[in-house]
């Protein structure tokens, strides 16, 4: 109930994503209709999947890790960013994170994509702008690191993986979701950038003295 009062939009998205994913696990027809298919979208068909694909997941593990990341950041972010602003950030980032995949794979009939990773990346990077010095963990590194350092490493990795990785992970969605989160947060709260830089400068100065 506390989360519902403090972060109603994040709560609704959280519940809908879990329920929709669970239903799709046992309904292959629905699962197929909701997945992003760049070949079709680029030709004006099933355009709605740029949104619906963000509310289903490949399997339980995919759903668990995305919603765990969402849980750690979304409910703290919404009170800072604003309720409707959070909703806009999530939904717009969901769409923007899919656009590079649509362009990149528009001639690949066999390519499909799904999951909330792009929008979740946007939430995480928006939160980093507010608290760049908070501690975050990157597996398998056994010690926490500042969120801003995590952000830099994440962007570098996603950029590299989107070019060279041959796994089945949509690294483009992660990368452009993160960048969308930064851009939208700065548009809504332009003053956050000076505050972000000030926190880092003060931390560096304290380490040097």
N, C-alpha and C positions, 0 to 999 in steps of 0.2 A: 504493500500500500504506500509506503514511503516513496519508493521509486515512481509509482504512478502519479503521485502529487508533485514531486520535484522534476520529473522528466516524463511527462505523459506521452509525448511523441516518440521518444526512444523506446518506451515501454510497448507501445502499440506496434512499432516496427519489429521489435524483438519477438513478440508473441506471434504476429502474422508470419514472420519468416520461419519460425519453428513449426507452426501448424502446417503451413503450405508445403514445407520440405517433407514433413512426415507423411502427408497425404500423397505427395508425388512419389515417395518411395514405393508405395504399393499400387500406384496407378500409372502404368507405363504410357498410356495414351496422353494423360495430362502432362506427364514428365516430358514427353516429346514435344508437345505443343508449347511448353513454356521455355524450352531451351533456346538460347541465341543461335541463329544459323546465319552467319554473315553473308553467305551466298544469296539467301533469300531476301534478307533485309536490304542488301545493296540494290536489289531489283524491285524494291517497294513492297515486298510481301512479308507478312508476319513482323511488321515493324514494332509491334507491341512487345516483342520478346526482348528488346533492349531494357525493358523494365522487369518483365516477369521472370527473366533468367536470374535476376538478383534475389529472387525469393525461393529458389530451389537449390538443392545441393546434390553432389554426386553420391555421397554416402554419409553414414553417421559420423565418421571422423571428420569429413569436410565440414559438415554442419557444426560439430562440436567446437572445432578450432576457430571458425569464423565467429560464432556466437560468444565464445569465451573472450576473444579479443574485443568484440563489440561491448560485452558486459563491462569489461574493465575501464572502458573509455567513454562510451556513449552517455551513461547516466550521470557522469561528472561533467561532461561537455555541455549538455543541453542547458542547464541553468546559467552557464557562462555565456553561451552563444545566443540563447534565446530560443523559445519553443518553435515558432514558425521558421525561424532561421535554421534551426537544426533540421527540420523536415525538408527545407529547400536544399540544404547542403547535402543531405543523404540522397535524395532522389535525383538531383541534378548530377551529382558525382557518379551515381549509378549509371546514368545515361552516358556521361562524358567518358567514363572509364571503358565503355564498350565501343566507342566510336573508332579508336585505332584498330581494334580487332576486326570491325566490320570492313574497314579499308584494307587492312593487311591480308585478310583471308577472303576477300570478295569473290575470288575465282576458285576457291577450294570448297567444293561441294561437300566434302566429308568432314569439314571442321565445324565443331559445335563448342559452345562455352556456356558455363552456368556458375552460379554462386555469388555471394555478397561481397567477395573480397575487395572489389574496387571501391565500393561505398564504405566498407569497414576501414580500408586504408585512408580514405578521406577523413573519417572520424578520428583516427589515430593521429594524423598529421595536423588536424585542426587543434587537437588537444595539446600537441607538442608546442604549437605557437603560444599557448597560454602558460604552459609549464615546461619550458625547455630543459630545466635542470632536474626534473623528476627522474627517478631511477627506473630503468627498464632492463629486462633480461633478454638476451639473444641466445637461444640454444645453438651450439653446445657450450658457449662461453659461460663459465660457472659463477661469474661475478656481475652485479648490476652495473650499467653504464648510464651516463646522462642521456635523457630522451633525445636531445638535439644530435648527439653522436649516433644514436640508434637510427635517427632519421636519415642522416648522411649515408650511413652504411647501407641502409635499406634501399635508398634511391640508386646508389652505385650498383648494388647487387641486381636490382630489378632491371636496370638499364642493360647490364651485361647479359643477364639471363634472357631478356627478351630478344637479344640478337643471336645468342649462341646456344642456349639451352634446348635440349630435345625432349624434355619431359612433357607431361600433359598439363602443365600449369600455365594459366594465362598470365604471364608476367607483365604483359602490356596493361592489363586491367589494374594490377597492383600499382604500377608506376603512374599511370595517368589518373587513377583514383586518388593517390597521394597528392599529386600536383593540383588536382581539382580541389581537394580539401584545403590546401594552402591558399589557393586563389580566391575561393568563395569566402573563406574566413576573413581574409584581408579586405575584400569588397564590403562585407558587412561591418567589420570593425577595423577601419584603417589605422586606428591608434594602436592596434596590437603589435604592429611591426616595431615601432620604437621601443615598446615595452619588452618585447622579445630580445632585441639587441642589447638593451640596457641590462637585462638579467645576465646575459652571457658576458658582457664587458665587466660587470661587477664581479662575477665569479672568477674570471681570468685575472683581474687585478688582485683579488684576495689570494689567489694561488701564487702570485708573483711577489707578494709582500710577506 
